[in-house]
Amino acid sequence: MREKVLKKIRNASVKGMSKTEVPDYESKIKLFHYPEASLIETFAKEFNKINGKFVFCPNKFDMVSQLKQLIQANKWKNVYCTEEKIRYILNDTSIKYKYDLTEYTDADVSITSCDALVARTGSILVSTAMDKPRKLSVFPPVHIVIAYYDQIYFDVENALKIFKDKHTSAYPSMMSIISGPSRTADIEKTLVLGAHGPKDIYCFFVNDR
């Protein structure tokens, strides 16, 4: 009896379709609509909801100024940054940083770029492309991400499409979507930040290329 019922269900499900045909519902339905606010306003709102710390910077000079103030206010001594394009900016400032990762376990904070921002969820897409070691987005207790206005997209679908188009020849060894600081509530259902990664995540959004 049980097999007869299952057979009827299977026959009803595939009636009128070939063996390889699969109904495509998601491509025909937009589950999420663009917000009335701008993408960056939406990202900042959602990022703050998940305990991220958003910093708006009109240009790279303001970014450097606010970054310097943040480092001094928190008395961070061991600041790590390996990416050449960020180091190029920092080299013209009084901000001291390390780029040799042989002793990265003493890191107080890391500074990295990102591949994309996802406005709808307040998430940050990072990868190990070029000179981006994965350890700097995972190990230090504080992670500072520097992003630019042409890196923000509405949803993950669009962000991943751009990521795929950018890395047509070869994908990076790691791609990750960060949605706020690392957290867990496994122990007595008490939320703990920094359980498996950075406790604090800052996004310095530079409103410039």
TIZA-706515 format. One record per residue (C-alpha): residue number from 1; residue in one letter; x, y, z. Coordinates in nm, 2 decimals, padded with zeros to 4 digits, always signed. Example, Ala and Ser with C-alpha at 12.3 -4.5 7.8 and 13.67 -1.06 7.14 Angstrom:
2
{1 'A' {+01.23 -00.45 +00.78}}
{2 'S' {+01.37 -00.11 +00.71}}
//
This chain:
209
{1 'M' {+00.00 +00.00 +00.00}}
{2 'R' {+00.27 +00.24 +00.10}}
{3 'E' {+00.46 +00.19 -00.23}}
{4 'K' {+00.14 +00.24 -00.43}}
{5 'V' {+00.08 +00.58 -00.26}}
{6 'L' {+00.44 +00.69 -00.32}}
{7 'K' {+00.42 +00.58 -00.69}}
{8 'K' {+00.11 +00.79 -00.74}}
{9 'I' {+00.28 +01.09 -00.59}}
{10 'R' {+00.58 +01.05 -00.81}}
{11 'N' {+00.37 +01.00 -01.12}}
{12 'A' {+00.17 +01.32 -01.04}}
{13 'S' {+00.49 +01.52 -00.98}}
{14 'V' {+00.65 +01.43 -01.31}}
{15 'K' {+00.34 +01.42 -01.53}}
{16 'G' {+00.39 +01.62 -01.85}}
{17 'M' {+00.76 +01.67 -01.79}}
{18 'S' {+01.06 +01.49 -01.93}}
{19 'K' {+01.30 +01.30 -01.70}}
{20 'T' {+01.55 +01.59 -01.70}}
{21 'E' {+01.30 +01.88 -01.68}}
{22 'V' {+01.29 +02.06 -01.35}}
{23 'P' {+01.04 +02.34 -01.28}}
{24 'D' {+01.22 +02.67 -01.23}}
{25 'Y' {+01.02 +02.88 -00.99}}
{26 'E' {+01.29 +03.10 -00.84}}
{27 'S' {+01.40 +03.26 -01.16}}
{28 'K' {+01.04 +03.38 -01.23}}
{29 'I' {+00.97 +03.53 -00.89}}
{30 'K' {+01.15 +03.82 -00.72}}
{31 'L' {+01.14 +03.74 -00.35}}
{32 'F' {+01.29 +04.07 -00.24}}
{33 'H' {+01.23 +04.42 -00.37}}
{34 'Y' {+01.48 +04.71 -00.38}}
{35 'P' {+01.44 +04.94 -00.08}}
{36 'E' {+01.33 +05.30 -00.10}}
{37 'A' {+01.65 +05.40 +00.07}}
{38 'S' {+01.99 +05.40 -00.11}}
{39 'L' {+02.19 +05.08 -00.11}}
{40 'I' {+02.45 +05.22 +00.13}}
{41 'E' {+02.18 +05.34 +00.37}}
{42 'T' {+02.03 +04.99 +00.36}}
{43 'F' {+02.37 +04.83 +00.41}}
{44 'A' {+02.45 +05.05 +00.71}}
{45 'K' {+02.12 +04.98 +00.87}}
{46 'E' {+02.14 +04.60 +00.83}}
{47 'F' {+02.51 +04.59 +00.92}}
{48 'N' {+02.45 +04.77 +01.25}}
{49 'K' {+02.16 +04.53 +01.32}}
{50 'I' {+02.40 +04.24 +01.33}}
{51 'N' {+02.65 +04.42 +01.56}}
{52 'G' {+02.87 +04.55 +01.28}}
{53 'K' {+03.02 +04.90 +01.31}}
{54 'F' {+02.97 +05.12 +01.01}}
{55 'V' {+03.20 +05.42 +00.94}}
{56 'F' {+03.11 +05.65 +00.65}}
{57 'C' {+03.41 +05.82 +00.49}}
{58 'P' {+03.35 +06.09 +00.21}}
{59 'N' {+03.70 +06.01 +00.07}}
{60 'K' {+04.02 +05.82 +00.14}}
{61 'F' {+04.17 +06.12 +00.34}}
{62 'D' {+03.88 +06.11 +00.58}}
{63 'M' {+03.91 +05.73 +00.60}}
{64 'V' {+04.27 +05.76 +00.70}}
{65 'S' {+04.19 +06.02 +00.96}}
{66 'Q' {+03.91 +05.82 +01.12}}
{67 'L' {+04.11 +05.50 +01.10}}
{68 'K' {+04.40 +05.67 +01.29}}
{69 'Q' {+04.16 +05.80 +01.56}}
{70 'L' {+04.01 +05.46 +01.60}}
{71 'I' {+04.35 +05.29 +01.64}}
{72 'Q' {+04.47 +05.55 +01.89}}
{73 'A' {+04.14 +05.54 +02.09}}
{74 'N' {+04.16 +05.16 +02.13}}
{75 'K' {+04.54 +05.17 +02.19}}
{76 'W' {+04.60 +04.89 +01.93}}
{77 'K' {+04.97 +04.82 +01.90}}
{78 'N' {+04.98 +04.53 +01.65}}
{79 'V' {+04.79 +04.64 +01.34}}
{80 'Y' {+04.83 +04.40 +01.04}}
{81 'C' {+04.78 +04.47 +00.67}}
{82 'T' {+04.92 +04.28 +00.38}}
{83 'E' {+04.74 +04.42 +00.08}}
{84 'E' {+04.95 +04.64 -00.14}}
{85 'K' {+04.67 +04.88 -00.24}}
{86 'I' {+04.59 +04.96 +00.12}}
{87 'R' {+04.95 +04.97 +00.23}}
{88 'Y' {+05.01 +05.23 -00.05}}
{89 'I' {+04.76 +05.46 +00.13}}
{90 'L' {+04.89 +05.39 +00.48}}
{91 'N' {+05.25 +05.45 +00.39}}
{92 'D' {+05.18 +05.82 +00.35}}
{93 'T' {+05.04 +05.84 +00.70}}
{94 'S' {+05.17 +05.80 +01.05}}
{95 'I' {+04.98 +05.48 +01.10}}
{96 'K' {+05.21 +05.19 +01.19}}
{97 'Y' {+05.13 +04.85 +01.07}}
{98 'K' {+05.29 +04.50 +01.02}}
{99 'Y' {+05.27 +04.30 +00.70}}
{100 'D' {+05.49 +04.00 +00.79}}
{101 'L' {+05.26 +03.73 +00.90}}
{102 'T' {+05.52 +03.51 +01.07}}
{103 'E' {+05.41 +03.64 +01.40}}
{104 'Y' {+05.05 +03.73 +01.32}}
{105 'T' {+04.92 +03.56 +01.64}}
{106 'D' {+05.00 +03.89 +01.83}}
{107 'A' {+04.76 +04.08 +01.61}}
{108 'D' {+04.52 +04.32 +01.78}}
{109 'V' {+04.35 +04.42 +01.45}}
{110 'S' {+04.36 +04.34 +01.08}}
{111 'I' {+04.28 +04.58 +00.79}}
{112 'T' {+04.16 +04.42 +00.47}}
{113 'S' {+03.96 +04.50 +00.16}}
{114 'C' {+03.66 +04.31 +00.04}}
{115 'D' {+03.51 +04.19 -00.28}}
{116 'A' {+03.16 +04.32 -00.23}}
{117 'L' {+02.90 +04.45 +00.02}}
{118 'V' {+02.55 +04.30 +00.02}}
{119 'A' {+02.30 +04.57 +00.12}}
{120 'R' {+02.00 +04.35 +00.19}}
{121 'T' {+02.17 +04.15 +00.46}}
{122 'G' {+02.44 +04.38 +00.57}}
{123 'S' {+02.70 +04.12 +00.47}}
{124 'I' {+03.06 +04.15 +00.34}}
{125 'L' {+03.20 +03.92 +00.08}}
{126 'V' {+03.57 +03.85 +00.12}}
{127 'S' {+03.81 +03.61 -00.06}}
{128 'T' {+04.18 +03.51 -00.08}}
{129 'A' {+04.22 +03.67 -00.43}}
{130 'M' {+04.56 +03.83 -00.50}}
{131 'D' {+04.73 +03.93 -00.17}}
{132 'K' {+04.45 +03.86 +00.07}}
{133 'P' {+04.55 +03.59 +00.32}}
{134 'R' {+04.25 +03.42 +00.48}}
{135 'K' {+04.39 +03.43 +00.83}}
{136 'L' {+04.35 +03.81 +00.86}}
{137 'S' {+03.98 +03.80 +00.82}}
{138 'V' {+03.94 +03.52 +01.08}}
{139 'F' {+04.21 +03.53 +01.35}}
{140 'P' {+04.25 +03.88 +01.49}}
{141 'P' {+03.99 +03.99 +01.75}}
{142 'V' {+03.91 +04.30 +01.54}}
{143 'H' {+03.86 +04.31 +01.17}}
{144 'I' {+03.85 +04.64 +00.97}}
{145 'V' {+03.72 +04.62 +00.62}}
{146 'I' {+03.77 +04.90 +00.37}}
{147 'A' {+03.51 +04.91 +00.10}}
{148 'Y' {+03.43 +05.16 -00.19}}
{149 'Y' {+03.10 +05.28 -00.34}}
{150 'D' {+03.13 +05.07 -00.65}}
{151 'Q' {+03.15 +04.75 -00.45}}
{152 'I' {+02.80 +04.75 -00.31}}
{153 'Y' {+02.52 +04.54 -00.45}}
{154 'F' {+02.16 +04.47 -00.34}}
{155 'D' {+02.17 +04.10 -00.28}}
{156 'V' {+02.40 +03.80 -00.28}}
{157 'E' {+02.29 +03.69 -00.63}}
{158 'N' {+02.43 +04.01 -00.78}}
{159 'A' {+02.74 +04.02 -00.57}}
{160 'L' {+02.83 +03.66 -00.66}}
{161 'K' {+02.76 +03.73 -01.03}}
{162 'I' {+03.02 +04.01 -01.03}}
{163 'F' {+03.26 +03.79 -00.83}}
{164 'K' {+03.22 +03.51 -01.09}}
{165 'D' {+03.27 +03.75 -01.38}}
{166 'K' {+03.58 +03.90 -01.21}}
{167 'H' {+03.75 +03.56 -01.16}}
{168 'T' {+03.67 +03.39 -01.49}}
{169 'S' {+04.02 +03.23 -01.52}}
{170 'A' {+04.05 +03.09 -01.17}}
{171 'Y' {+03.86 +03.12 -00.85}}
{172 'P' {+04.03 +03.21 -00.52}}
{173 'S' {+04.09 +02.92 -00.28}}
{174 'M' {+03.85 +03.07 -00.03}}
{175 'M' {+03.54 +03.29 -00.06}}
{176 'S' {+03.34 +03.38 +00.25}}
{177 'I' {+03.03 +03.59 +00.33}}
{178 'I' {+03.07 +03.77 +00.67}}
{179 'S' {+02.74 +03.87 +00.84}}
{180 'G' {+02.86 +04.05 +01.16}}
{181 'P' {+03.10 +03.94 +01.43}}
{182 'S' {+03.15 +03.57 +01.50}}
{183 'R' {+02.88 +03.45 +01.75}}
{184 'T' {+02.74 +03.15 +01.92}}
{185 'A' {+02.46 +03.08 +02.16}}
{186 'D' {+02.54 +02.71 +02.22}}
{187 'I' {+02.60 +02.75 +02.59}}
{188 'E' {+02.28 +02.81 +02.78}}
{189 'K' {+02.14 +03.00 +02.49}}
{190 'T' {+02.35 +03.30 +02.58}}
{191 'L' {+02.48 +03.51 +02.29}}
{192 'V' {+02.86 +03.53 +02.29}}
{193 'L' {+03.05 +03.74 +02.03}}
{194 'G' {+03.39 +03.65 +01.91}}
{195 'A' {+03.34 +03.28 +01.95}}
{196 'H' {+03.51 +03.16 +01.63}}
{197 'G' {+03.65 +03.47 +01.48}}
{198 'P' {+03.66 +03.85 +01.53}}
{199 'K' {+03.46 +04.00 +01.81}}
{200 'D' {+03.43 +04.34 +01.64}}
{201 'I' {+03.39 +04.41 +01.27}}
{202 'Y' {+03.42 +04.76 +01.12}}
{203 'C' {+03.33 +04.86 +00.77}}
{204 'F' {+03.50 +05.18 +00.65}}
{205 'F' {+03.29 +05.28 +00.35}}
{206 'V' {+03.48 +05.52 +00.13}}
{207 'N' {+03.23 +05.71 -00.09}}
{208 'D' {+03.49 +05.72 -00.37}}
{209 'R' {+03.67 +05.49 -00.61}}
//
